[in-house]
Amino acid sequence: MSPAISTDLLSRQFRKVEAVRDLTFKVPKGSLYALLGPNGAGKTTTIHMLMKLLEPSSGRAAVLGVDTRRLGRRSFQRLAMCPKTRSFPVG
């Protein structure tokens, strides 16, 4: 069984700033994990790469067995993300 999330040497650089460097981990299906760290540690950048909102500078990632570069409409029907926000729309 493939993991729910996997990364292999995932990296993202913004000009001279290295936001994520060589991140490798696996999250088994049915488990609960958290990304913890101080501001600027790369948590949001990692999530954005997993959701195909940012392209990695190098490395690979897969969500539900699908390479994030190939995530499409069918994949996103099985995924959800709750972005950081100060308020939620009502009605």
MDTraj code that builds the backbone (N, CA, C; nanometers):
import mdtraj as md
import numpy as np

residues = "MET SER PRO ALA ILE SER THR ASP LEU LEU SER ARG GLN PHE ARG LYS VAL GLU ALA VAL ARG ASP LEU THR PHE LYS VAL PRO LYS GLY SER LEU TYR ALA LEU LEU GLY PRO ASN GLY ALA GLY LYS THR THR THR ILE HIS MET LEU MET LYS LEU LEU GLU PRO SER SER GLY ARG ALA ALA VAL LEU GLY VAL ASP THR ARG ARG LEU GLY ARG ARG SER PHE GLN ARG LEU ALA MET CYS PRO LYS THR ARG SER PHE PRO VAL GLY".split()
xyz = np.array([
    [0.0836, -0.1170, 0.0000],
    [0.0000, 0.0000, 0.0000],
    [0.0891, 0.1247, 0.0000],
    [0.0628, 0.2156, -0.0921],
    [0.1439, 0.3372, -0.0994],
    [0.1035, 0.4329, 0.0131],
    [0.1980, 0.5153, 0.0578],
    [0.1663, 0.6094, 0.1658],
    [0.0685, 0.7173, 0.1184],
    [0.0012, 0.7818, 0.2129],
    [-0.0895, 0.8915, 0.1795],
    [-0.0110, 1.0093, 0.1238],
    [0.1039, 1.0365, 0.1825],
    [0.1925, 1.1451, 0.1371],
    [0.3350, 1.0933, 0.1426],
    [0.4123, 1.1256, 0.0399],
    [0.5547, 1.0932, 0.0435],
    [0.6317, 1.2036, -0.0278],
    [0.7485, 1.2322, 0.0248],
    [0.8385, 1.3270, -0.0399],
    [0.9768, 1.2632, -0.0472],
    [1.0509, 1.3027, -0.1485],
    [1.1864, 1.2517, -0.1668],
    [1.2758, 1.3668, -0.2096],
    [1.3587, 1.4120, -0.1176],
    [1.4524, 1.5218, -0.1420],
    [1.3821, 1.6451, -0.1989],
    [1.2645, 1.6758, -0.1474],
    [1.1843, 1.7884, -0.1930],
    [1.2484, 1.9201, -0.1487],
    [1.2648, 2.0119, -0.2422],
    [1.3279, 2.1404, -0.2124],
    [1.2563, 2.2522, -0.2869],
    [1.2595, 2.3712, -0.2272],
    [1.2044, 2.4895, -0.2918],
    [1.2893, 2.6090, -0.2529],
    [1.3324, 2.6816, -0.3563],
    [1.4145, 2.7993, -0.3360],
    [1.3448, 2.9188, -0.3986],
    [1.3446, 3.0314, -0.3285],
    [1.2941, 3.1591, -0.3785],
    [1.4141, 3.2511, -0.3897],
    [1.4608, 3.2696, -0.5117],
    [1.5835, 3.3450, -0.5363],
    [1.6954, 3.2893, -0.4492],
    [1.7440, 3.3652, -0.3522],
    [1.8548, 3.3174, -0.2682],
    [1.8078, 3.2508, -0.1392],
    [1.6771, 3.2510, -0.1149],
    [1.6240, 3.1934, 0.0091],
    [1.5853, 3.0474, -0.0132],
    [1.6431, 2.9588, 0.0644],
    [1.6119, 2.8164, 0.0585],
    [1.5016, 2.7880, 0.1605],
    [1.3767, 2.7788, 0.1131],
    [1.2615, 2.7623, 0.2020],
    [1.2490, 2.6190, 0.2522],
    [1.2744, 2.5226, 0.1643],
    [1.2680, 2.3798, 0.1991],
    [1.3883, 2.3132, 0.1329],
    [1.4604, 2.2322, 0.2091],
    [1.5789, 2.1668, 0.1533],
    [1.5771, 2.0169, 0.1806],
    [1.5746, 1.9388, 0.0733],
    [1.5916, 1.7928, 0.0792],
    [1.4984, 1.7247, 0.1805],
    [1.3718, 1.7619, 0.1789],
    [1.2735, 1.7057, 0.2711],
    [1.2292, 1.5681, 0.2234],
    [1.2466, 1.4680, 0.3077],
    [1.2066, 1.3314, 0.2765],
    [1.1267, 1.2758, 0.3943],
    [1.0027, 1.2353, 0.3686],
    [0.9211, 1.1722, 0.4716],
    [0.8063, 1.0962, 0.4068],
    [0.7438, 1.0087, 0.4850],
    [0.6263, 0.9329, 0.4408],
    [0.5210, 0.9381, 0.5500],
    [0.3963, 0.9571, 0.5083],
    [0.2826, 0.9549, 0.5999],
    [0.1965, 0.8359, 0.5589],
    [0.1896, 0.7321, 0.6413],
    [0.1077, 0.6158, 0.6070],
    [-0.0408, 0.6515, 0.6008],
    [-0.1129, 0.5828, 0.5155],
    [-0.2580, 0.6031, 0.5080],
    [-0.3190, 0.5723, 0.6434],
    [-0.4191, 0.6514, 0.6814],
    [-0.4895, 0.6309, 0.8069],
    [-0.4210, 0.6915, 0.9275],
    [-0.3119, 0.7625, 0.9073],
    [-0.2413, 0.8215, 1.0206],
    [-0.2613, 0.9727, 1.0230],
    [-0.2228, 1.0339, 1.1330],
    [-0.2359, 1.1772, 1.1517],
    [-0.0989, 1.2329, 1.1843],
    [-0.0546, 1.3289, 1.1065],
    [0.0751, 1.3920, 1.1262],
    [0.0564, 1.5423, 1.1294],
    [0.1538, 1.6141, 1.1845],
    [0.1523, 1.7600, 1.1874],
    [0.2894, 1.8116, 1.1468],
    [0.2907, 1.9240, 1.0790],
    [0.4151, 1.9939, 1.0485],
    [0.4308, 2.1026, 1.1536],
    [0.5332, 2.0922, 1.2345],
    [0.5567, 2.1866, 1.3425],
    [0.6894, 2.2565, 1.3223],
    [0.6946, 2.3822, 1.3564],
    [0.8194, 2.4558, 1.3476],
    [0.7945, 2.6047, 1.3563],
    [0.9013, 2.6807, 1.3735],
    [0.8870, 2.8262, 1.3842],
    [0.8486, 2.8881, 1.2505],
    [0.8064, 3.0150, 1.2551],
    [0.7780, 3.0869, 1.1321],
    [0.9009, 3.0835, 1.0417],
    [0.8769, 3.0603, 0.9140],
    [0.9869, 3.0561, 0.8186],
    [1.0530, 2.9207, 0.8048],
    [0.9999, 2.8177, 0.8720],
    [1.0611, 2.6847, 0.8673],
    [1.0296, 2.6095, 0.7379],
    [0.9292, 2.6556, 0.6605],
    [0.8963, 2.5888, 0.5349],
    [0.7689, 2.5056, 0.5388],
    [0.6916, 2.5166, 0.6458],
    [0.5691, 2.4366, 0.6590],
    [0.4677, 2.4699, 0.5496],
    [0.4362, 2.5975, 0.5326],
    [0.3385, 2.6388, 0.4311],
    [0.3903, 2.6106, 0.2913],
    [0.5174, 2.6344, 0.2677],
    [0.5763, 2.6057, 0.1371],
    [0.5630, 2.4574, 0.1058],
    [0.5853, 2.3716, 0.2032],
    [0.5717, 2.2270, 0.1831],
    [0.4283, 2.1919, 0.1455],
    [0.3312, 2.2436, 0.2208],
    [0.1904, 2.2150, 0.1906],
    [0.1554, 2.2657, 0.0512],
    [0.2017, 2.3831, 0.0155],
    [0.1730, 2.4371, -0.1179],
    [0.2326, 2.3501, -0.2284],
    [0.3484, 2.2932, -0.2048],
    [0.4051, 2.2013, -0.3052],
    [0.3230, 2.0733, -0.3124],
    [0.2765, 2.0235, -0.1973],
    [0.1959, 1.9011, -0.1973],
    [0.0619, 1.9216, -0.2676],
    [0.0092, 2.0432, -0.2637],
    [-0.1203, 2.0730, -0.3252],
    [-0.1068, 2.1299, -0.4665],
    [0.0143, 2.1282, -0.5204],
    [0.0417, 2.1749, -0.6568],
    [0.0176, 2.3258, -0.6725],
    [0.0296, 2.3998, -0.5648],
    [0.0190, 2.5452, -0.5711],
    [0.1550, 2.6082, -0.5979],
    [0.2620, 2.5333, -0.5683],
    [0.3997, 2.5734, -0.5969],
    [0.4728, 2.4551, -0.6580],
    [0.5568, 2.4832, -0.7551],
    [0.6419, 2.3788, -0.8128],
    [0.7673, 2.3648, -0.7268],
    [0.8082, 2.2439, -0.6976],
    [0.9353, 2.2259, -0.6265],
    [1.0524, 2.2691, -0.7149],
    [1.1574, 2.3183, -0.6531],
    [1.2806, 2.3478, -0.7274],
    [1.3503, 2.2179, -0.7638],
    [1.3372, 2.1184, -0.6755],
    [1.3926, 1.9858, -0.7032],
    [1.3241, 1.8844, -0.6125],
    [1.3459, 1.7584, -0.6425],
    [1.2867, 1.6509, -0.5648],
    [1.1492, 1.6128, -0.6155],
    [1.0859, 1.5210, -0.5415],
    [0.9544, 1.4695, -0.5809],
    [0.8632, 1.4589, -0.4599],
    [0.7327, 1.4623, -0.4907],
    [0.6319, 1.4405, -0.3871],
    [0.5145, 1.3669, -0.4495],
    [0.4444, 1.2901, -0.3681],
    [0.3244, 1.2192, -0.4138],
    [0.2188, 1.2291, -0.3049],
    [0.0937, 1.2453, -0.3485],
    [-0.0205, 1.2505, -0.2584],
    [-0.1200, 1.1461, -0.3058],
    [-0.1601, 1.0565, -0.2162],
    [-0.2508, 0.9458, -0.2488],
    [-0.2012, 0.8653, -0.3689],
    [-0.0698, 0.8479, -0.3743],
    [-0.0088, 0.7670, -0.4787],
    [0.0088, 0.8365, -0.6123],
    [-0.0242, 0.9657, -0.6207],
    [-0.0132, 1.0407, -0.7463],
    [0.0976, 1.1437, -0.7328],
    [0.1909, 1.1435, -0.8282],
    [0.2957, 1.2442, -0.8314],
    [0.2290, 1.3817, -0.8335],
    [0.2732, 1.4733, -0.7482],
    [0.2067, 1.6030, -0.7379],
    [0.2108, 1.6808, -0.8689],
    [0.3077, 1.6534, -0.9551],
    [0.3121, 1.7220, -1.0852],
    [0.1980, 1.6773, -1.1750],
    [0.1350, 1.5637, -1.1415],
    [0.0266, 1.5090, -1.2234],
    [-0.1107, 1.5188, -1.1559],
    [-0.1180, 1.5871, -1.0422],
    [-0.2468, 1.6021, -0.9743],
    [-0.3447, 1.6746, -1.0659],
    [-0.4635, 1.6197, -1.0776],
    [-0.5662, 1.6793, -1.1613],
    [-0.6996, 1.6810, -1.0907],
    [-0.8020, 1.7099, -1.1648],
    [-0.9367, 1.7238, -1.1095],
    [-0.9786, 1.6034, -1.0252],
    [-0.9564, 1.4830, -1.0751],
    [-0.9969, 1.3625, -0.9992],
    [-0.9239, 1.3520, -0.8670],
    [-0.7956, 1.3864, -0.8671],
    [-0.7181, 1.3817, -0.7425],
    [-0.7707, 1.4830, -0.6430],
    [-0.8008, 1.6035, -0.6897],
    [-0.8446, 1.7090, -0.5992],
    [-0.9841, 1.6833, -0.5437],
    [-1.0596, 1.5946, -0.6034],
    [-1.1891, 1.5570, -0.5471],
    [-1.1717, 1.4774, -0.4179],
    [-1.0510, 1.4256, -0.3957],
    [-1.0226, 1.3463, -0.2756],
    [-0.9375, 1.4216, -0.1737],
    [-0.9014, 1.5460, -0.2040],
    [-0.8134, 1.6241, -0.1174],
    [-0.8845, 1.7483, -0.0664],
    [-0.8386, 1.7983, 0.0456],
    [-0.8896, 1.9245, 0.0985],
    [-0.7767, 1.9975, 0.1683],
    [-0.7857, 2.1275, 0.1662],
    [-0.6874, 2.2103, 0.2348],
    [-0.7627, 2.3253, 0.2993],
    [-0.7319, 2.3535, 0.4225],
    [-0.7933, 2.4659, 0.4927],
    [-0.6837, 2.5704, 0.5124],
    [-0.6799, 2.6711, 0.4255],
    [-0.5722, 2.7704, 0.4360],
    [-0.5870, 2.8585, 0.5591],
    [-0.4751, 2.9127, 0.6005],
    [-0.4743, 3.0031, 0.7148],
    [-0.5537, 3.1287, 0.6771],
    [-0.6505, 3.1643, 0.7595],
    [-0.7306, 3.2834, 0.7346],
    [-0.7795, 3.3380, 0.8686],
    [-0.8062, 3.4639, 0.8722],
    [-0.8537, 3.5256, 0.9957],
    [-1.0045, 3.5173, 1.0095],
    [-1.0739, 3.4989, 0.8988],
    [-1.2196, 3.4905, 0.9056],
    [-1.2702, 3.3960, 0.7975],
    [-1.3886, 3.3453, 0.8182],
    [-1.4512, 3.2573, 0.7212],
    [-1.5755, 3.3250, 0.6658],
    [-1.6017, 3.3087, 0.5365],
    [-1.7232, 3.3688, 0.4816],
    [-1.8469, 3.3040, 0.5444],
    [-1.9491, 3.3819, 0.5653],
    [-2.0734, 3.3333, 0.6249],
    [-2.1818, 3.3373, 0.5182],
    [-2.2626, 3.2286, 0.5147],
    [-2.3775, 3.2222, 0.4241],
    [-2.3382, 3.1982, 0.2873],
])
top = md.Topology()
chain = top.add_chain()
for i, resn in enumerate(residues, 1):
    res = top.add_residue(resn, chain, resSeq=i)
    for name in ("N", "CA", "C"):
        top.add_atom(name, md.element.get_by_symbol(name[0]), res)
traj = md.Trajectory(xyz[None], top)
